[in-house]
Structure formats: C-alpha cells, structure tokens
C-alpha cells in the first residue's frame, strides 16, 4: 500500500504561494521555501503600511494647509483653532484640496477662521 502524502493539497498550497511571489527576483519567485518567506514578509509590510499610509497622507495634508495659511499670515494651529471656534467642520483632506485647487475659497475660509479668533 502506498504512503499517503496529501500531494494535491501541498501542490495547491505551493502554487498559491508561487503565484503571490510573481514578480519577485530570482529564487524568490521560483523556489517554494524562499518564495514563502518573501511572501510572508511582503504581507507583513503590506499590513503595516496600510496604517502608515494614513499617517503619511494626514501629515501631507497638514503641510499643504500650513503652507497656504502662512501666505495668509496665520499659523496652522491658530487656523485650526479658528475653524473649530467658528464651527467649520471640514477635515484636513478637504481643506488641503481646497488650498491647492481653489485659492479664493480657501482665503474665505481663512477669513472665517481669523474672525472667530477675535
């Protein structure tokens, strides 16, 4: 009687890993063991960096808003404080988009923030 090896499941698992390793260089895309290590590592980075991406975008938006507000003669923190006091509920993503694409509207928002600070 032949020994049981569970070959179909093993082959399926190997194919799945090697498919995920497509585009990796050298043995990382051809050899199961190295490909498996590389795929595991890549998936760890992907999981971690989905969180990092959110942080990086928020800091980008803050830098953009800060640069636009400085031109209007106000600091970023005073601007955000003024918006909060004025009851303006625009998030940083929208504010940075307005600052980049529509200067006139952004100046009106800055004036609203300035007036609420007084």
Phi and psi restraints in degrees (range 20) as a CNS / XPLOR table:
assign (resid 1 and name C) (resid 2 and name N)
       (resid 2 and name CA) (resid 2 and name C) 1.0 -71.2 20.0 2
assign (resid 2 and name N) (resid 2 and name CA)
       (resid 2 and name C) (resid 3 and name N) 1.0 152.4 20.0 2
assign (resid 2 and name C) (resid 3 and name N)
       (resid 3 and name CA) (resid 3 and name C) 1.0 -76.2 20.0 2
assign (resid 3 and name N) (resid 3 and name CA)
       (resid 3 and name C) (resid 4 and name N) 1.0 150.1 20.0 2
assign (resid 3 and name C) (resid 4 and name N)
       (resid 4 and name CA) (resid 4 and name C) 1.0 -85.6 20.0 2
assign (resid 4 and name N) (resid 4 and name CA)
       (resid 4 and name C) (resid 5 and name N) 1.0 126.9 20.0 2
assign (resid 4 and name C) (resid 5 and name N)
       (resid 5 and name CA) (resid 5 and name C) 1.0 -116.6 20.0 2
assign (resid 5 and name N) (resid 5 and name CA)
       (resid 5 and name C) (resid 6 and name N) 1.0 -10.0 20.0 2
assign (resid 5 and name C) (resid 6 and name N)
       (resid 6 and name CA) (resid 6 and name C) 1.0 58.1 20.0 2
assign (resid 6 and name N) (resid 6 and name CA)
       (resid 6 and name C) (resid 7 and name N) 1.0 37.7 20.0 2
assign (resid 6 and name C) (resid 7 and name N)
       (resid 7 and name CA) (resid 7 and name C) 1.0 -57.7 20.0 2
assign (resid 7 and name N) (resid 7 and name CA)
       (resid 7 and name C) (resid 8 and name N) 1.0 -42.5 20.0 2
assign (resid 7 and name C) (resid 8 and name N)
       (resid 8 and name CA) (resid 8 and name C) 1.0 -60.1 20.0 2
assign (resid 8 and name N) (resid 8 and name CA)
       (resid 8 and name C) (resid 9 and name N) 1.0 -42.0 20.0 2
assign (resid 8 and name C) (resid 9 and name N)
       (resid 9 and name CA) (resid 9 and name C) 1.0 -67.8 20.0 2
assign (resid 9 and name N) (resid 9 and name CA)
       (resid 9 and name C) (resid 10 and name N) 1.0 -40.6 20.0 2
assign (resid 9 and name C) (resid 10 and name N)
       (resid 10 and name CA) (resid 10 and name C) 1.0 -63.0 20.0 2
assign (resid 10 and name N) (resid 10 and name CA)
       (resid 10 and name C) (resid 11 and name N) 1.0 -45.6 20.0 2
assign (resid 10 and name C) (resid 11 and name N)
       (resid 11 and name CA) (resid 11 and name C) 1.0 -62.2 20.0 2
assign (resid 11 and name N) (resid 11 and name CA)
       (resid 11 and name C) (resid 12 and name N) 1.0 -41.4 20.0 2
assign (resid 11 and name C) (resid 12 and name N)
       (resid 12 and name CA) (resid 12 and name C) 1.0 -62.7 20.0 2
assign (resid 12 and name N) (resid 12 and name CA)
       (resid 12 and name C) (resid 13 and name N) 1.0 -43.6 20.0 2
assign (resid 12 and name C) (resid 13 and name N)
       (resid 13 and name CA) (resid 13 and name C) 1.0 -63.6 20.0 2
assign (resid 13 and name N) (resid 13 and name CA)
       (resid 13 and name C) (resid 14 and name N) 1.0 -44.9 20.0 2
assign (resid 13 and name C) (resid 14 and name N)
       (resid 14 and name CA) (resid 14 and name C) 1.0 -62.1 20.0 2
assign (resid 14 and name N) (resid 14 and name CA)
       (resid 14 and name C) (resid 15 and name N) 1.0 -43.9 20.0 2
assign (resid 14 and name C) (resid 15 and name N)
       (resid 15 and name CA) (resid 15 and name C) 1.0 -61.8 20.0 2
assign (resid 15 and name N) (resid 15 and name CA)
       (resid 15 and name C) (resid 16 and name N) 1.0 -40.1 20.0 2
assign (resid 15 and name C) (resid 16 and name N)
       (resid 16 and name CA) (resid 16 and name C) 1.0 -63.5 20.0 2
assign (resid 16 and name N) (resid 16 and name CA)
       (resid 16 and name C) (resid 17 and name N) 1.0 -43.8 20.0 2
assign (resid 16 and name C) (resid 17 and name N)
       (resid 17 and name CA) (resid 17 and name C) 1.0 -66.7 20.0 2
assign (resid 17 and name N) (resid 17 and name CA)
       (resid 17 and name C) (resid 18 and name N) 1.0 -45.6 20.0 2
assign (resid 17 and name C) (resid 18 and name N)
       (resid 18 and name CA) (resid 18 and name C) 1.0 -65.9 20.0 2
assign (resid 18 and name N) (resid 18 and name CA)
       (resid 18 and name C) (resid 19 and name N) 1.0 -30.7 20.0 2
assign (resid 18 and name C) (resid 19 and name N)
       (resid 19 and name CA) (resid 19 and name C) 1.0 -67.4 20.0 2
assign (resid 19 and name N) (resid 19 and name CA)
       (resid 19 and name C) (resid 20 and name N) 1.0 -40.6 20.0 2
assign (resid 19 and name C) (resid 20 and name N)
       (resid 20 and name CA) (resid 20 and name C) 1.0 -67.9 20.0 2
assign (resid 20 and name N) (resid 20 and name CA)
       (resid 20 and name C) (resid 21 and name N) 1.0 -25.1 20.0 2
assign (resid 20 and name C) (resid 21 and name N)
       (resid 21 and name CA) (resid 21 and name C) 1.0 -88.9 20.0 2
assign (resid 21 and name N) (resid 21 and name CA)
       (resid 21 and name C) (resid 22 and name N) 1.0 6.0 20.0 2
assign (resid 21 and name C) (resid 22 and name N)
       (resid 22 and name CA) (resid 22 and name C) 1.0 -58.7 20.0 2
assign (resid 22 and name N) (resid 22 and name CA)
       (resid 22 and name C) (resid 23 and name N) 1.0 134.0 20.0 2
assign (resid 22 and name C) (resid 23 and name N)
       (resid 23 and name CA) (resid 23 and name C) 1.0 94.2 20.0 2
assign (resid 23 and name N) (resid 23 and name CA)
       (resid 23 and name C) (resid 24 and name N) 1.0 -13.3 20.0 2
assign (resid 23 and name C) (resid 24 and name N)
       (resid 24 and name CA) (resid 24 and name C) 1.0 -72.8 20.0 2
assign (resid 24 and name N) (resid 24 and name CA)
       (resid 24 and name C) (resid 25 and name N) 1.0 156.9 20.0 2
assign (resid 24 and name C) (resid 25 and name N)
       (resid 25 and name CA) (resid 25 and name C) 1.0 -91.1 20.0 2
assign (resid 25 and name N) (resid 25 and name CA)
       (resid 25 and name C) (resid 26 and name N) 1.0 138.3 20.0 2
assign (resid 25 and name C) (resid 26 and name N)
       (resid 26 and name CA) (resid 26 and name C) 1.0 65.6 20.0 2
assign (resid 26 and name N) (resid 26 and name CA)
       (resid 26 and name C) (resid 27 and name N) 1.0 -138.0 20.0 2
assign (resid 26 and name C) (resid 27 and name N)
       (resid 27 and name CA) (resid 27 and name C) 1.0 -62.9 20.0 2
assign (resid 27 and name N) (resid 27 and name CA)
       (resid 27 and name C) (resid 28 and name N) 1.0 -20.4 20.0 2
assign (resid 27 and name C) (resid 28 and name N)
       (resid 28 and name CA) (resid 28 and name C) 1.0 -63.1 20.0 2
assign (resid 28 and name N) (resid 28 and name CA)
       (resid 28 and name C) (resid 29 and name N) 1.0 -20.0 20.0 2
assign (resid 28 and name C) (resid 29 and name N)
       (resid 29 and name CA) (resid 29 and name C) 1.0 -109.3 20.0 2
assign (resid 29 and name N) (resid 29 and name CA)
       (resid 29 and name C) (resid 30 and name N) 1.0 -7.3 20.0 2
assign (resid 29 and name C) (resid 30 and name N)
       (resid 30 and name CA) (resid 30 and name C) 1.0 -113.2 20.0 2
assign (resid 30 and name N) (resid 30 and name CA)
       (resid 30 and name C) (resid 31 and name N) 1.0 -36.9 20.0 2
assign (resid 30 and name C) (resid 31 and name N)
       (resid 31 and name CA) (resid 31 and name C) 1.0 -98.8 20.0 2
assign (resid 31 and name N) (resid 31 and name CA)
       (resid 31 and name C) (resid 32 and name N) 1.0 129.8 20.0 2
assign (resid 31 and name C) (resid 32 and name N)
       (resid 32 and name CA) (resid 32 and name C) 1.0 -58.2 20.0 2
assign (resid 32 and name N) (resid 32 and name CA)
       (resid 32 and name C) (resid 33 and name N) 1.0 -47.3 20.0 2
assign (resid 32 and name C) (resid 33 and name N)
       (resid 33 and name CA) (resid 33 and name C) 1.0 -64.2 20.0 2
assign (resid 33 and name N) (resid 33 and name CA)
       (resid 33 and name C) (resid 34 and name N) 1.0 -47.6 20.0 2
assign (resid 33 and name C) (resid 34 and name N)
       (resid 34 and name CA) (resid 34 and name C) 1.0 -70.4 20.0 2
assign (resid 34 and name N) (resid 34 and name CA)
       (resid 34 and name C) (resid 35 and name N) 1.0 -36.7 20.0 2
assign (resid 34 and name C) (resid 35 and name N)
       (resid 35 and name CA) (resid 35 and name C) 1.0 -63.1 20.0 2
assign (resid 35 and name N) (resid 35 and name CA)
       (resid 35 and name C) (resid 36 and name N) 1.0 -40.9 20.0 2
assign (resid 35 and name C) (resid 36 and name N)
       (resid 36 and name CA) (resid 36 and name C) 1.0 -62.4 20.0 2
assign (resid 36 and name N) (resid 36 and name CA)
       (resid 36 and name C) (resid 37 and name N) 1.0 -43.6 20.0 2
assign (resid 36 and name C) (resid 37 and name N)
       (resid 37 and name CA) (resid 37 and name C) 1.0 -61.5 20.0 2
assign (resid 37 and name N) (resid 37 and name CA)
       (resid 37 and name C) (resid 38 and name N) 1.0 -45.0 20.0 2
assign (resid 37 and name C) (resid 38 and name N)
       (resid 38 and name CA) (resid 38 and name C) 1.0 -65.7 20.0 2
assign (resid 38 and name N) (resid 38 and name CA)
       (resid 38 and name C) (resid 39 and name N) 1.0 -40.4 20.0 2
assign (resid 38 and name C) (resid 39 and name N)
       (resid 39 and name CA) (resid 39 and name C) 1.0 -65.8 20.0 2
assign (resid 39 and name N) (resid 39 and name CA)
       (resid 39 and name C) (resid 40 and name N) 1.0 -43.3 20.0 2
assign (resid 39 and name C) (resid 40 and name N)
       (resid 40 and name CA) (resid 40 and name C) 1.0 -60.2 20.0 2
assign (resid 40 and name N) (resid 40 and name CA)
       (resid 40 and name C) (resid 41 and name N) 1.0 -44.6 20.0 2
assign (resid 40 and name C) (resid 41 and name N)
       (resid 41 and name CA) (resid 41 and name C) 1.0 -64.6 20.0 2
assign (resid 41 and name N) (resid 41 and name CA)
       (resid 41 and name C) (resid 42 and name N) 1.0 -43.2 20.0 2
assign (resid 41 and name C) (resid 42 and name N)
       (resid 42 and name CA) (resid 42 and name C) 1.0 -62.7 20.0 2
assign (resid 42 and name N) (resid 42 and name CA)
       (resid 42 and name C) (resid 43 and name N) 1.0 -39.1 20.0 2
assign (resid 42 and name C) (resid 43 and name N)
       (resid 43 and name CA) (resid 43 and name C) 1.0 -69.2 20.0 2
assign (resid 43 and name N) (resid 43 and name CA)
       (resid 43 and name C) (resid 44 and name N) 1.0 -32.8 20.0 2
assign (resid 43 and name C) (resid 44 and name N)
       (resid 44 and name CA) (resid 44 and name C) 1.0 -63.8 20.0 2
assign (resid 44 and name N) (resid 44 and name CA)
       (resid 44 and name C) (resid 45 and name N) 1.0 -46.6 20.0 2
assign (resid 44 and name C) (resid 45 and name N)
       (resid 45 and name CA) (resid 45 and name C) 1.0 -61.4 20.0 2
assign (resid 45 and name N) (resid 45 and name CA)
       (resid 45 and name C) (resid 46 and name N) 1.0 -42.0 20.0 2
assign (resid 45 and name C) (resid 46 and name N)
       (resid 46 and name CA) (resid 46 and name C) 1.0 -61.4 20.0 2
assign (resid 46 and name N) (resid 46 and name CA)
       (resid 46 and name C) (resid 47 and name N) 1.0 -43.5 20.0 2
assign (resid 46 and name C) (resid 47 and name N)
       (resid 47 and name CA) (resid 47 and name C) 1.0 -62.8 20.0 2
assign (resid 47 and name N) (resid 47 and name CA)
       (resid 47 and name C) (resid 48 and name N) 1.0 -48.2 20.0 2
assign (resid 47 and name C) (resid 48 and name N)
       (resid 48 and name CA) (resid 48 and name C) 1.0 -63.1 20.0 2
assign (resid 48 and name N) (resid 48 and name CA)
       (resid 48 and name C) (resid 49 and name N) 1.0 -44.5 20.0 2
assign (resid 48 and name C) (resid 49 and name N)
       (resid 49 and name CA) (resid 49 and name C) 1.0 -76.1 20.0 2
assign (resid 49 and name N) (resid 49 and name CA)
       (resid 49 and name C) (resid 50 and name N) 1.0 -15.2 20.0 2
assign (resid 49 and name C) (resid 50 and name N)
       (resid 50 and name CA) (resid 50 and name C) 1.0 -66.0 20.0 2
assign (resid 50 and name N) (resid 50 and name CA)
       (resid 50 and name C) (resid 51 and name N) 1.0 -31.2 20.0 2
assign (resid 50 and name C) (resid 51 and name N)
       (resid 51 and name CA) (resid 51 and name C) 1.0 -77.4 20.0 2
assign (resid 51 and name N) (resid 51 and name CA)
       (resid 51 and name C) (resid 52 and name N) 1.0 -42.4 20.0 2
assign (resid 51 and name C) (resid 52 and name N)
       (resid 52 and name CA) (resid 52 and name C) 1.0 -62.3 20.0 2
assign (resid 52 and name N) (resid 52 and name CA)
       (resid 52 and name C) (resid 53 and name N) 1.0 -37.3 20.0 2
assign (resid 52 and name C) (resid 53 and name N)
       (resid 53 and name CA) (resid 53 and name C) 1.0 -56.0 20.0 2
assign (resid 53 and name N) (resid 53 and name CA)
       (resid 53 and name C) (resid 54 and name N) 1.0 -41.6 20.0 2
assign (resid 53 and name C) (resid 54 and name N)
       (resid 54 and name CA) (resid 54 and name C) 1.0 -63.7 20.0 2
assign (resid 54 and name N) (resid 54 and name CA)
       (resid 54 and name C) (resid 55 and name N) 1.0 -42.1 20.0 2
assign (resid 54 and name C) (resid 55 and name N)
       (resid 55 and name CA) (resid 55 and name C) 1.0 -64.6 20.0 2
assign (resid 55 and name N) (resid 55 and name CA)
       (resid 55 and name C) (resid 56 and name N) 1.0 -44.1 20.0 2
assign (resid 55 and name C) (resid 56 and name N)
       (resid 56 and name CA) (resid 56 and name C) 1.0 -64.6 20.0 2
assign (resid 56 and name N) (resid 56 and name CA)
       (resid 56 and name C) (resid 57 and name N) 1.0 -40.5 20.0 2
assign (resid 56 and name C) (resid 57 and name N)
       (resid 57 and name CA) (resid 57 and name C) 1.0 -65.9 20.0 2
assign (resid 57 and name N) (resid 57 and name CA)
       (resid 57 and name C) (resid 58 and name N) 1.0 -41.8 20.0 2
assign (resid 57 and name C) (resid 58 and name N)
       (resid 58 and name CA) (resid 58 and name C) 1.0 -60.2 20.0 2
assign (resid 58 and name N) (resid 58 and name CA)
       (resid 58 and name C) (resid 59 and name N) 1.0 -43.1 20.0 2
assign (resid 58 and name C) (resid 59 and name N)
       (resid 59 and name CA) (resid 59 and name C) 1.0 -67.3 20.0 2
assign (resid 59 and name N) (resid 59 and name CA)
       (resid 59 and name C) (resid 60 and name N) 1.0 -34.2 20.0 2
assign (resid 59 and name C) (resid 60 and name N)
       (resid 60 and name CA) (resid 60 and name C) 1.0 -62.8 20.0 2
assign (resid 60 and name N) (resid 60 and name CA)
       (resid 60 and name C) (resid 61 and name N) 1.0 -45.3 20.0 2
assign (resid 60 and name C) (resid 61 and name N)
       (resid 61 and name CA) (resid 61 and name C) 1.0 -61.5 20.0 2
assign (resid 61 and name N) (resid 61 and name CA)
       (resid 61 and name C) (resid 62 and name N) 1.0 -40.4 20.0 2
assign (resid 61 and name C) (resid 62 and name N)
       (resid 62 and name CA) (resid 62 and name C) 1.0 -64.6 20.0 2
assign (resid 62 and name N) (resid 62 and name CA)
       (resid 62 and name C) (resid 63 and name N) 1.0 -41.5 20.0 2
assign (resid 62 and name C) (resid 63 and name N)
       (resid 63 and name CA) (resid 63 and name C) 1.0 -63.0 20.0 2
assign (resid 63 and name N) (resid 63 and name CA)
       (resid 63 and name C) (resid 64 and name N) 1.0 -42.7 20.0 2
assign (resid 63 and name C) (resid 64 and name N)
       (resid 64 and name CA) (resid 64 and name C) 1.0 -64.2 20.0 2
assign (resid 64 and name N) (resid 64 and name CA)
       (resid 64 and name C) (resid 65 and name N) 1.0 -45.0 20.0 2
assign (resid 64 and name C) (resid 65 and name N)
       (resid 65 and name CA) (resid 65 and name C) 1.0 -64.0 20.0 2
assign (resid 65 and name N) (resid 65 and name CA)
       (resid 65 and name C) (resid 66 and name N) 1.0 -44.9 20.0 2
assign (resid 65 and name C) (resid 66 and name N)
       (resid 66 and name CA) (resid 66 and name C) 1.0 -58.2 20.0 2
assign (resid 66 and name N) (resid 66 and name CA)
       (resid 66 and name C) (resid 67 and name N) 1.0 -43.6 20.0 2
assign (resid 66 and name C) (resid 67 and name N)
       (resid 67 and name CA) (resid 67 and name C) 1.0 -64.2 20.0 2
assign (resid 67 and name N) (resid 67 and name CA)
       (resid 67 and name C) (resid 68 and name N) 1.0 -41.9 20.0 2
assign (resid 67 and name C) (resid 68 and name N)
       (resid 68 and name CA) (resid 68 and name C) 1.0 -69.7 20.0 2
assign (resid 68 and name N) (resid 68 and name CA)
       (resid 68 and name C) (resid 69 and name N) 1.0 -36.6 20.0 2
assign (resid 68 and name C) (resid 69 and name N)
       (resid 69 and name CA) (resid 69 and name C) 1.0 -71.7 20.0 2
assign (resid 69 and name N) (resid 69 and name CA)
       (resid 69 and name C) (resid 70 and name N) 1.0 -36.5 20.0 2
assign (resid 69 and name C) (resid 70 and name N)
       (resid 70 and name CA) (resid 70 and name C) 1.0 -60.2 20.0 2
assign (resid 70 and name N) (resid 70 and name CA)
       (resid 70 and name C) (resid 71 and name N) 1.0 -35.1 20.0 2
assign (resid 70 and name C) (resid 71 and name N)
       (resid 71 and name CA) (resid 71 and name C) 1.0 -64.9 20.0 2
assign (resid 71 and name N) (resid 71 and name CA)
       (resid 71 and name C) (resid 72 and name N) 1.0 -27.5 20.0 2
assign (resid 71 and name C) (resid 72 and name N)
       (resid 72 and name CA) (resid 72 and name C) 1.0 -88.8 20.0 2
assign (resid 72 and name N) (resid 72 and name CA)
       (resid 72 and name C) (resid 73 and name N) 1.0 1.2 20.0 2
assign (resid 72 and name C) (resid 73 and name N)
       (resid 73 and name CA) (resid 73 and name C) 1.0 79.8 20.0 2
assign (resid 73 and name N) (resid 73 and name CA)
       (resid 73 and name C) (resid 74 and name N) 1.0 39.8 20.0 2
assign (resid 73 and name C) (resid 74 and name N)
       (resid 74 and name CA) (resid 74 and name C) 1.0 -142.4 20.0 2
assign (resid 74 and name N) (resid 74 and name CA)
       (resid 74 and name C) (resid 75 and name N) 1.0 152.3 20.0 2
assign (resid 74 and name C) (resid 75 and name N)
       (resid 75 and name CA) (resid 75 and name C) 1.0 -88.3 20.0 2
assign (resid 75 and name N) (resid 75 and name CA)
       (resid 75 and name C) (resid 76 and name N) 1.0 160.5 20.0 2
assign (resid 75 and name C) (resid 76 and name N)
       (resid 76 and name CA) (resid 76 and name C) 1.0 -60.9 20.0 2
assign (resid 76 and name N) (resid 76 and name CA)
       (resid 76 and name C) (resid 77 and name N) 1.0 -45.8 20.0 2
assign (resid 76 and name C) (resid 77 and name N)
       (resid 77 and name CA) (resid 77 and name C) 1.0 -65.4 20.0 2
assign (resid 77 and name N) (resid 77 and name CA)
       (resid 77 and name C) (resid 78 and name N) 1.0 -39.6 20.0 2
assign (resid 77 and name C) (resid 78 and name N)
       (resid 78 and name CA) (resid 78 and name C) 1.0 -66.1 20.0 2
assign (resid 78 and name N) (resid 78 and name CA)
       (resid 78 and name C) (resid 79 and name N) 1.0 -38.1 20.0 2
assign (resid 78 and name C) (resid 79 and name N)
       (resid 79 and name CA) (resid 79 and name C) 1.0 -61.3 20.0 2
assign (resid 79 and name N) (resid 79 and name CA)
       (resid 79 and name C) (resid 80 and name N) 1.0 -49.3 20.0 2
assign (resid 79 and name C) (resid 80 and name N)
       (resid 80 and name CA) (resid 80 and name C) 1.0 -64.5 20.0 2
assign (resid 80 and name N) (resid 80 and name CA)
       (resid 80 and name C) (resid 81 and name N) 1.0 -39.9 20.0 2
assign (resid 80 and name C) (resid 81 and name N)
       (resid 81 and name CA) (resid 81 and name C) 1.0 -62.0 20.0 2
assign (resid 81 and name N) (resid 81 and name CA)
       (resid 81 and name C) (resid 82 and name N) 1.0 -43.3 20.0 2
assign (resid 81 and name C) (resid 82 and name N)
       (resid 82 and name CA) (resid 82 and name C) 1.0 -62.9 20.0 2
assign (resid 82 and name N) (resid 82 and name CA)
       (resid 82 and name C) (resid 83 and name N) 1.0 -41.5 20.0 2
assign (resid 82 and name C) (resid 83 and name N)
       (resid 83 and name CA) (resid 83 and name C) 1.0 -63.4 20.0 2
assign (resid 83 and name N) (resid 83 and name CA)
       (resid 83 and name C) (resid 84 and name N) 1.0 -41.7 20.0 2
assign (resid 83 and name C) (resid 84 and name N)
       (resid 84 and name CA) (resid 84 and name C) 1.0 -62.8 20.0 2
assign (resid 84 and name N) (resid 84 and name CA)
       (resid 84 and name C) (resid 85 and name N) 1.0 -44.8 20.0 2
assign (resid 84 and name C) (resid 85 and name N)
       (resid 85 and name CA) (resid 85 and name C) 1.0 -67.0 20.0 2
assign (resid 85 and name N) (resid 85 and name CA)
       (resid 85 and name C) (resid 86 and name N) 1.0 -32.3 20.0 2
assign (resid 85 and name C) (resid 86 and name N)
       (resid 86 and name CA) (resid 86 and name C) 1.0 -79.1 20.0 2
assign (resid 86 and name N) (resid 86 and name CA)
       (resid 86 and name C) (resid 87 and name N) 1.0 -12.5 20.0 2
assign (resid 86 and name C) (resid 87 and name N)
       (resid 87 and name CA) (resid 87 and name C) 1.0 80.9 20.0 2
assign (resid 87 and name N) (resid 87 and name CA)
       (resid 87 and name C) (resid 88 and name N) 1.0 20.3 20.0 2
assign (resid 87 and name C) (resid 88 and name N)
       (resid 88 and name CA) (resid 88 and name C) 1.0 -82.0 20.0 2
assign (resid 88 and name N) (resid 88 and name CA)
       (resid 88 and name C) (resid 89 and name N) 1.0 123.6 20.0 2
assign (resid 88 and name C) (resid 89 and name N)
       (resid 89 and name CA) (resid 89 and name C) 1.0 -110.6 20.0 2
assign (resid 89 and name N) (resid 89 and name CA)
       (resid 89 and name C) (resid 90 and name N) 1.0 53.7 20.0 2
assign (resid 89 and name C) (resid 90 and name N)
       (resid 90 and name CA) (resid 90 and name C) 1.0 -96.7 20.0 2
assign (resid 90 and name N) (resid 90 and name CA)
       (resid 90 and name C) (resid 91 and name N) 1.0 133.0 20.0 2
assign (resid 90 and name C) (resid 91 and name N)
       (resid 91 and name CA) (resid 91 and name C) 1.0 -81.1 20.0 2
assign (resid 91 and name N) (resid 91 and name CA)
       (resid 91 and name C) (resid 92 and name N) 1.0 171.3 20.0 2
assign (resid 91 and name C) (resid 92 and name N)
       (resid 92 and name CA) (resid 92 and name C) 1.0 -66.4 20.0 2
assign (resid 92 and name N) (resid 92 and name CA)
       (resid 92 and name C) (resid 93 and name N) 1.0 -31.3 20.0 2
assign (resid 92 and name C) (resid 93 and name N)
       (resid 93 and name CA) (resid 93 and name C) 1.0 -62.2 20.0 2
assign (resid 93 and name N) (resid 93 and name CA)
       (resid 93 and name C) (resid 94 and name N) 1.0 -48.6 20.0 2
assign (resid 93 and name C) (resid 94 and name N)
       (resid 94 and name CA) (resid 94 and name C) 1.0 -67.6 20.0 2
assign (resid 94 and name N) (resid 94 and name CA)
       (resid 94 and name C) (resid 95 and name N) 1.0 -42.8 20.0 2
assign (resid 94 and name C) (resid 95 and name N)
       (resid 95 and name CA) (resid 95 and name C) 1.0 -59.4 20.0 2
assign (resid 95 and name N) (resid 95 and name CA)
       (resid 95 and name C) (resid 96 and name N) 1.0 -43.2 20.0 2
assign (resid 95 and name C) (resid 96 and name N)
       (resid 96 and name CA) (resid 96 and name C) 1.0 -68.4 20.0 2
assign (resid 96 and name N) (resid 96 and name CA)
       (resid 96 and name C) (resid 97 and name N) 1.0 -35.9 20.0 2
assign (resid 96 and name C) (resid 97 and name N)
       (resid 97 and name CA) (resid 97 and name C) 1.0 -64.7 20.0 2
assign (resid 97 and name N) (resid 97 and name CA)
       (resid 97 and name C) (resid 98 and name N) 1.0 -42.6 20.0 2
assign (resid 97 and name C) (resid 98 and name N)
       (resid 98 and name CA) (resid 98 and name C) 1.0 -65.0 20.0 2
assign (resid 98 and name N) (resid 98 and name CA)
       (resid 98 and name C) (resid 99 and name N) 1.0 -42.2 20.0 2
assign (resid 98 and name C) (resid 99 and name N)
       (resid 99 and name CA) (resid 99 and name C) 1.0 -60.2 20.0 2
assign (resid 99 and name N) (resid 99 and name CA)
       (resid 99 and name C) (resid 100 and name N) 1.0 -37.8 20.0 2
assign (resid 99 and name C) (resid 100 and name N)
       (resid 100 and name CA) (resid 100 and name C) 1.0 -79.3 20.0 2
assign (resid 100 and name N) (resid 100 and name CA)
       (resid 100 and name C) (resid 101 and name N) 1.0 -41.7 20.0 2
assign (resid 100 and name C) (resid 101 and name N)
       (resid 101 and name CA) (resid 101 and name C) 1.0 -97.9 20.0 2
assign (resid 101 and name N) (resid 101 and name CA)
       (resid 101 and name C) (resid 102 and name N) 1.0 -27.7 20.0 2
assign (resid 101 and name C) (resid 102 and name N)
       (resid 102 and name CA) (resid 102 and name C) 1.0 -137.8 20.0 2
assign (resid 102 and name N) (resid 102 and name CA)
       (resid 102 and name C) (resid 103 and name N) 1.0 87.8 20.0 2
assign (resid 102 and name C) (resid 103 and name N)
       (resid 103 and name CA) (resid 103 and name C) 1.0 -64.0 20.0 2
assign (resid 103 and name N) (resid 103 and name CA)
       (resid 103 and name C) (resid 104 and name N) 1.0 -38.2 20.0 2
assign (resid 103 and name C) (resid 104 and name N)
       (resid 104 and name CA) (resid 104 and name C) 1.0 -60.9 20.0 2
assign (resid 104 and name N) (resid 104 and name CA)
       (resid 104 and name C) (resid 105 and name N) 1.0 -48.4 20.0 2
assign (resid 104 and name C) (resid 105 and name N)
       (resid 105 and name CA) (resid 105 and name C) 1.0 -63.3 20.0 2
assign (resid 105 and name N) (resid 105 and name CA)
       (resid 105 and name C) (resid 106 and name N) 1.0 -40.4 20.0 2
assign (resid 105 and name C) (resid 106 and name N)
       (resid 106 and name CA) (resid 106 and name C) 1.0 -64.3 20.0 2
assign (resid 106 and name N) (resid 106 and name CA)
       (resid 106 and name C) (resid 107 and name N) 1.0 -38.0 20.0 2
assign (resid 106 and name C) (resid 107 and name N)
       (resid 107 and name CA) (resid 107 and name C) 1.0 -63.2 20.0 2
assign (resid 107 and name N) (resid 107 and name CA)
       (resid 107 and name C) (resid 108 and name N) 1.0 -36.3 20.0 2
assign (resid 107 and name C) (resid 108 and name N)
       (resid 108 and name CA) (resid 108 and name C) 1.0 -65.0 20.0 2
assign (resid 108 and name N) (resid 108 and name CA)
       (resid 108 and name C) (resid 109 and name N) 1.0 -39.7 20.0 2
assign (resid 108 and name C) (resid 109 and name N)
       (resid 109 and name CA) (resid 109 and name C) 1.0 -65.1 20.0 2
assign (resid 109 and name N) (resid 109 and name CA)
       (resid 109 and name C) (resid 110 and name N) 1.0 -40.8 20.0 2
assign (resid 109 and name C) (resid 110 and name N)
       (resid 110 and name CA) (resid 110 and name C) 1.0 -63.3 20.0 2
assign (resid 110 and name N) (resid 110 and name CA)
       (resid 110 and name C) (resid 111 and name N) 1.0 -41.9 20.0 2
assign (resid 110 and name C) (resid 111 and name N)
       (resid 111 and name CA) (resid 111 and name C) 1.0 -63.2 20.0 2
assign (resid 111 and name N) (resid 111 and name CA)
       (resid 111 and name C) (resid 112 and name N) 1.0 -38.8 20.0 2
assign (resid 111 and name C) (resid 112 and name N)
       (resid 112 and name CA) (resid 112 and name C) 1.0 -60.3 20.0 2
assign (resid 112 and name N) (resid 112 and name CA)
       (resid 112 and name C) (resid 113 and name N) 1.0 -44.4 20.0 2
assign (resid 112 and name C) (resid 113 and name N)
       (resid 113 and name CA) (resid 113 and name C) 1.0 -64.7 20.0 2
assign (resid 113 and name N) (resid 113 and name CA)
       (resid 113 and name C) (resid 114 and name N) 1.0 -41.9 20.0 2
assign (resid 113 and name C) (resid 114 and name N)
       (resid 114 and name CA) (resid 114 and name C) 1.0 -63.1 20.0 2
assign (resid 114 and name N) (resid 114 and name CA)
       (resid 114 and name C) (resid 115 and name N) 1.0 -44.5 20.0 2
assign (resid 114 and name C) (resid 115 and name N)
       (resid 115 and name CA) (resid 115 and name C) 1.0 -65.7 20.0 2
assign (resid 115 and name N) (resid 115 and name CA)
       (resid 115 and name C) (resid 116 and name N) 1.0 -30.6 20.0 2
assign (resid 115 and name C) (resid 116 and name N)
       (resid 116 and name CA) (resid 116 and name C) 1.0 -78.5 20.0 2
assign (resid 116 and name N) (resid 116 and name CA)
       (resid 116 and name C) (resid 117 and name N) 1.0 -15.1 20.0 2
assign (resid 116 and name C) (resid 117 and name N)
       (resid 117 and name CA) (resid 117 and name C) 1.0 -78.6 20.0 2
assign (resid 117 and name N) (resid 117 and name CA)
       (resid 117 and name C) (resid 118 and name N) 1.0 -24.1 20.0 2
